[in-house]
Amino acid sequence: MKKNLPHRKVTLIIPIHDELDRGTLLGIIEQAGMTKEEFLSLFHNQ
């Protein structure tokens, strides 16, 4: 997953598992520069 921000480019490593640990998911969301609420908003709008 890649996200271009005005001041930097972020590349995230997303594990391919049937389930992700809550802490792993929260860490990925944080590395993406998002809040949990922003992620959930995007997730629920899909």
DAGI-V834775 format. One record per residue. N is the residue number from 1. PHI is phi in whole degrees, 0 to 359 (NA if undefined). OMEGA is omega in degrees with one decimal (none if undefined). Layout:
((N | PHI | OMEGA) (N | PHI | OMEGA))
This chain:
((1 | NA | 178.3) (2 | 236 | 177.4) (3 | 224 | 177.3) (4 | 266 | 175.9) (5 | 253 | -177.9) (6 | 304 | -174.5) (7 | 253 | 179.1) (8 | 195 | 176.6) (9 | 247 | -176.5) (10 | 242 | 173.1) (11 | 242 | -178.4) (12 | 249 | 172.9) (13 | 265 | -179.6) (14 | 251 | 178.0) (15 | 297 | 177.9) (16 | 258 | 178.8) (17 | 230 | 174.4) (18 | 295 | 179.2) (19 | 224 | 174.4) (20 | 248 | 173.5) (21 | 296 | -179.0) (22 | 305 | -179.9) (23 | 295 | 177.7) (24 | 296 | 179.6) (25 | 297 | 179.1) (26 | 297 | 176.9) (27 | 295 | 177.6) (28 | 296 | 179.0) (29 | 299 | 179.5) (30 | 296 | 178.9) (31 | 298 | 179.1) (32 | 283 | 178.9) (33 | 77 | -178.8) (34 | 245 | 170.2) (35 | 268 | 177.2) (36 | 300 | -179.5) (37 | 294 | 177.5) (38 | 297 | 179.1) (39 | 298 | -178.9) (40 | 298 | 178.2) (41 | 297 | 178.0) (42 | 293 | -177.6) (43 | 296 | -178.3) (44 | 285 | 179.6) (45 | 272 | -178.5) (46 | 281 | none))
